[in-house]
């Protein structure tokens, strides 16, 4: 039973790391996006069960993307991905509707735990 995930990060290396962690833990990565604009379009197209969303990206940042996705689907589950020291942005993202957050560099267990918790 693969839970469908959309991975959003402007760094291909980060997307690859997350994809690796998730596929090893029975998640199905249905799409990847390199910015918030692509993320919103991918969300509509693939209807994932959950989204991992980077905060700082070109074109549209993660917080604006969370707001846009939540406007489309109020029940969307989004876990923010942030670097150390982005706490104010994480708080803003949670207020915008994100479910949880994980901090880079990733602890695989924490990534899986956050997604499982968000999926209930």
BELQUI-V577082 format. One record per backbone hydrogen bond with DSSP energy under -0.5 kcal/mol. NH is the residue of the N-H (numbers start at 0). CO is the residue of the C=O. If there is no record, write none. Layout:
BEGIN
[[NH & CO] [NH & CO]]
END
This chain:
BEGIN
[[2 & 25] [4 & 27] [5 & 49] [6 & 4] [6 & 30] [7 & 5] [7 & 51] [8 & 6] [8 & 32] [11 & 9] [14 & 10] [15 & 11] [16 & 12] [17 & 13] [18 & 14] [19 & 15] [20 & 16] [21 & 17] [22 & 18] [23 & 19] [24 & 21] [25 & 22] [26 & 21] [27 & 2] [28 & 26] [29 & 4] [29 & 27] [30 & 4] [32 & 6] [35 & 57] [35 & 59] [38 & 34] [39 & 35] [40 & 36] [41 & 37] [42 & 38] [43 & 39] [44 & 40] [45 & 41] [46 & 42] [48 & 3] [49 & 3] [50 & 76] [51 & 5] [52 & 50] [52 & 78] [53 & 7] [53 & 51] [54 & 80] [56 & 54] [59 & 57] [61 & 54] [64 & 60] [65 & 61] [66 & 62] [67 & 63] [68 & 64] [69 & 65] [70 & 66] [71 & 67] [72 & 68] [75 & 72] [77 & 75] [78 & 50] [79 & 77] [79 & 99] [80 & 52] [81 & 79] [81 & 101] [85 & 82] [88 & 85] [89 & 85] [90 & 86] [91 & 87] [92 & 88] [93 & 89] [94 & 90] [95 & 91] [96 & 92] [96 & 93] [97 & 92] [98 & 77] [99 & 77] [101 & 79] [103 & 81] [107 & 105] [109 & 106] [110 & 106] [111 & 107] [112 & 108] [113 & 109] [114 & 110] [115 & 111] [116 & 112] [117 & 113] [118 & 114] [119 & 115] [119 & 116]]
END
